[in-house]
Amino acid sequence: MTAPFVLNTETTSLRGDLTLPADAAGVVAFAHGSGSSRHSPRNVAVARTLQDYRLGTLLFDLLSPEEERIDAATAELRFDVPLLAGRLTDAVDELARHRDTAGLPLGLFGASTGAAAALTAAARRPREVRAVVSRGGRPDLAGESLGGVVSPVLLIVGERDEQVLRLNEQAAAQLSGTQRIEVVPGATHLFEERGALEQVAELAASWFGTHLTAT
């Protein structure tokens, strides 16, 4: 079942798609990367795999259409981690009270700059966020929030994305809870190589399957 999802913030309304299998064991909210949206083909592909593993998914826009137009010209909002994290935190709160998802264990999946937003939101909502997965992420941009993340964190990085791999290693050392780095052999930043994105999806599904256990 896929239904429209609307998140009303103090300044705008953001739209998304909430997909829930009939026997959902948890739900994962996605935070997309730089210059992307809820229609990101990579996140959509990962979401479909998670759904096959009985996990609901929320794909939603972190920026309004007007903000996306501004960002397309300036590229400034995609790096505004406090703004993106605030909206993702609002989404966490909304999922916690939504009639179809209240009570379901919650995870966050962040890509690129969205990973920093996911980790910041996890630090702000340690009781609600049960696990985090980062795909080619910039967890370093979460700054001091890294030390407040107690949720288990999986950092997935391409083997050939060397600079981002170093940044992930540095960020992992600052995390308070369980963490693991998975390096996808031969993959670059966008995991465009044959089979690379499928590996990302399977790694994420396994991580969430382990840590999002309904009680």
C-alpha positions in Angstrom: 0.0 0.0 0.0 1.4 3.4 -1.0 -0.3 6.5 0.2 0.6 10.3 0.0 2.4 11.7 3.0 2.3 15.4 3.8 4.7 16.9 6.4 3.6 20.4 7.5 6.5 22.4 9.0 6.5 25.9 10.4 7.4 27.3 7.0 6.2 24.9 4.3 4.5 21.7 3.4 6.6 18.8 2.1 5.2 15.8 0.1 6.2 12.2 0.1 5.2 8.6 -0.5 4.6 6.2 2.4 4.6 2.5 1.3 3.7 -0.1 3.9 3.6 -3.9 3.3 0.6 -5.5 4.9 2.9 -7.2 7.5 5.4 -4.4 8.0 7.9 -5.1 10.7 9.3 -1.6 10.7 9.5 1.6 8.7 12.5 3.4 7.2 12.5 7.1 6.3 14.9 8.2 3.5 16.9 11.4 3.4 18.1 12.0 -0.1 21.4 13.5 -1.2 22.6 16.7 -2.8 20.2 18.1 -5.5 17.9 15.1 -5.4 14.3 14.4 -4.4 12.0 11.6 -3.3 12.1 10.4 -6.9 15.8 9.6 -6.7 16.1 6.3 -8.7 18.8 5.0 -6.4 16.7 5.5 -3.2 13.6 4.2 -5.0 15.5 1.0 -5.9 16.8 0.5 -2.3 13.3 1.2 -1.0 11.8 -1.6 -3.1 14.3 -4.0 -1.7 13.4 -3.0 1.8 9.8 -3.5 1.1 10.5 -7.0 0.0 12.0 -7.5 3.4 8.7 -6.4 5.1 9.9 -2.9 5.8 7.8 0.2 5.1 9.5 3.1 3.5 8.9 6.9 3.5 10.4 8.8 0.5 9.7 12.5 0.9 11.1 15.8 -0.3 13.3 17.6 2.2 12.8 20.9 0.2 9.7 22.5 -1.2 9.4 23.1 -5.0 10.3 26.8 -4.5 13.3 25.8 -2.3 14.4 23.3 -5.0 14.4 26.0 -7.6 16.6 28.2 -5.4 18.9 25.3 -4.6 19.2 24.4 -8.3 20.6 27.9 -8.8 22.7 28.3 -5.7 23.4 24.7 -4.4 23.2 26.2 -0.9 20.2 24.5 0.7 21.4 20.9 0.0 24.3 21.6 2.4 22.1 23.2 5.1 22.3 20.2 7.4 20.4 21.9 10.3 17.5 22.7 8.0 17.4 19.2 6.5 17.9 17.5 9.9 15.1 19.6 11.4 12.7 18.4 8.7 13.8 14.8 9.0 13.2 15.0 12.8 9.7 16.4 12.1 9.1 13.3 9.9 10.3 11.0 12.6 7.8 12.6 15.0 5.0 12.4 12.4 5.7 8.7 11.8 5.7 8.1 15.6 2.1 9.4 15.8 0.8 8.4 12.3 -2.0 5.9 12.7 -0.4 3.4 10.2 3.2 3.6 11.6 2.9 4.4 15.3 4.5 1.6 17.2 6.6 0.4 14.3 10.4 0.4 14.9 11.9 3.3 12.9 15.1 3.5 10.9 16.7 6.2 8.8 18.5 5.8 5.4 20.6 8.8 4.3 22.5 9.4 1.1 25.3 12.0 0.5 24.4 15.1 2.6 21.2 13.3 3.7 23.3 11.0 5.8 24.4 13.9 8.0 20.7 14.9 8.3 19.9 11.3 9.3 22.6 11.1 11.9 21.6 14.5 13.4 18.0 13.4 13.6 19.1 10.1 15.2 21.0 12.1 17.9 17.9 14.3 18.5 15.5 11.3 18.7 17.6 8.5 20.3 14.5 6.6 21.6 12.6 6.7 18.3 15.4 6.0 15.8 16.5 2.4 16.1 19.0 2.1 13.3 20.7 4.3 10.6 22.2 3.4 7.2 24.3 5.8 5.2 25.0 5.3 1.4 27.9 7.2 0.1 27.2 9.6 2.8 28.9 12.7 4.4 28.5 11.8 8.1 31.2 14.2 8.9 28.8 17.1 8.2 26.8 16.0 11.2 29.6 17.5 13.3 29.1 17.4 17.1 25.9 15.4 16.7 27.9 12.3 15.9 28.8 11.8 19.6 25.1 11.7 20.5 24.1 9.0 18.1 23.4 5.8 20.0 21.6 3.9 17.3 23.5 1.2 15.4 24.9 2.8 12.2 26.0 1.2 9.0 28.2 3.3 6.7 28.3 2.0 3.1 31.0 3.4 0.9 32.3 2.6 -2.6 35.9 1.2 -2.7 36.9 3.8 -5.3 35.2 6.7 -3.4 38.4 7.3 -1.5 37.9 10.7 -0.1 34.4 9.9 1.2 35.7 6.6 2.6 38.3 8.6 4.7 35.6 10.9 5.9 33.4 8.0 6.9 36.3 6.4 8.8 36.9 9.6 10.7 33.2 10.0 11.5 32.8 6.4 12.6 35.4 6.9 15.3 33.1 9.6 16.8 29.9 7.6 17.0 28.8 6.5 20.4 27.0 3.3 19.5 27.5 0.2 17.4 28.9 1.1 14.0 30.2 -0.7 10.9 31.7 0.4 7.6 31.0 -1.7 4.5 33.1 -1.1 1.5 31.5 -2.2 -1.8 34.3 -3.5 -4.1 34.9 -1.5 -7.3 32.2 1.0 -6.6 32.4 4.7 -7.0 30.4 7.4 -5.2 27.0 6.8 -7.0 27.3 3.0 -7.0 26.6 3.0 -10.8 28.7 -0.1 -11.4 26.9 -3.4 -12.2 25.6 -5.0 -9.1 26.8 -2.2 -6.7 23.5 -0.7 -5.9 22.0 -4.2 -5.3 24.8 -4.8 -2.8 23.9 -1.6 -1.0 20.2 -2.6 -0.9 21.0 -6.0 0.5 23.4 -4.6 3.1 20.8 -2.0 4.2 18.0 -4.6 4.3 20.1 -6.9 6.5 21.1 -4.1 8.9 17.5 -2.9 9.3 16.3 -6.5 9.5 18.6 -7.1 12.4 18.0 -3.8 14.3 14.3 -3.1 13.5 12.7 -5.9 15.4 9.1 -5.3 16.3 8.3 -5.7 20.0 
